[in-house]
Amino acid sequence: ELEKNPTKVEIKSHFDMNAEESLKALNPKVGEEFRVIQKAESCKRDWSAQWNVEMDKTVGSIGVCENIGSSFGVALAFEEPINELWYYPAFVLERVG
């Protein structure tokens, strides 16, 4: 028989949540810096945006939060490797600093 502990709470990382849950857990603010840690699949895990092939170049890079859209995620602006702004799901972002 399995032991059950009703007081034990499983803590879920924002990396394992859907887009909306991860955005709430990450709680980004405009002006904060985030590293893109991996690619995301378009329209998966309730993310409403598309992953652009050009976004692949930003994996591992640090961008500055310019805007937050509930279903689109976090808009990050980059100077390098490309001068662009795209929306990323929070579950692929890591706060820097």
PyMOL commands that set and color helices and strands:
alter all, ss='L'
color gray80, all
select helices_A, chain A and resi 14-16+19-26+53-58+90-92
alter helices_A, ss='H'
color red, helices_A
select strands_A, chain A and resi 33-36+62-69+73-77+85-88+93-95
alter strands_A, ss='S'
color yellow, strands_A
deselect
rebuild
show_as cartoon
